[in-house]
Amino acid sequence: MALFKKRTVGKPGEWYYCLEHKKVEEGPDCPGKDRFGPYASRAEAERAMESARERNLQWENDPRWHDAPAPGRADQD
């Protein structure tokens, strides 16, 4: 009998996208460092990489992440 049980994060019914295996998994099969999620549905998890690309593009074009103020706005601190 093991003294310590392997702890998992998350619950069955939550969906994850595993970055190492490049597949959708239900429940916390892989370590947290290797997955995106949790997602409410399998379909959301299937779109994980597409959603990440869209968010990255939005952040790259967000003037709040750059030193220059947004066009038409004065620098407000």
N, C-alpha and C positions, 0 to 999 in steps of 0.2 A: 504494500500500500504506500502510495506516495505521500510524503509529508506536506507537500505544497501542491495545490491544484494550479494548473495553467489558467491564468486569468485572461479573459477575453473582454473586449470593449464592444459594446453594441448588443443588439438583440436579433434573433431570427425575425424575419419580416422587414428588416432594414436591408437596403441594397447598397452595394459598394462596387466601385470599379477598381480592379487590381491593376496597378501600373506594371508590376513585374510579369504577370501572366497575360495581361492585355485582354481581360475578360470580366464580365459581370459576375458577382458572387452574392449570394444571400447570406446574411450574417457575417460575423467577423472572422473569415477564414484566414486571411493574411495579416501580417503586422500592420499597424496604423501607418508606419512610414512608407508602406508600399501601396496605399489605397486612397482613393477619393471617396467621400461619402460621410455619413449615410445619406441615402436618397430615399424618398417616400415610395418610389416605384421602380420596377425593373427598367421601364422606358427612360426614366430620368437618368439612371445609372448608365444606360447604353449611350446616352448623349454626353457623358462626362467630359471626354476629351474635346468635343465640339464646344461645349459650354465654357471650358477653360480657355480655349483659343479666343472665343468671343470676349470673355472678361479681360483677358490679357490685352487684346486690341483696344478695348475701351480704356483701360488704365494707361496704356502707352499714349493715348491721345487726350487724356484728361489733364487740363492745364493745372489742376491742383497738385499734380505730382511733379511739376516742373518749377523752376525758379522764376520764370517769367509769368507775370500776371495774365489772366485771360483777356482776350481782346475786348475792349470796351469797358473794362473794369479797372478801377484804381487799386493799387496794392493796399490791402486791408490787413492789419495785424492786430 
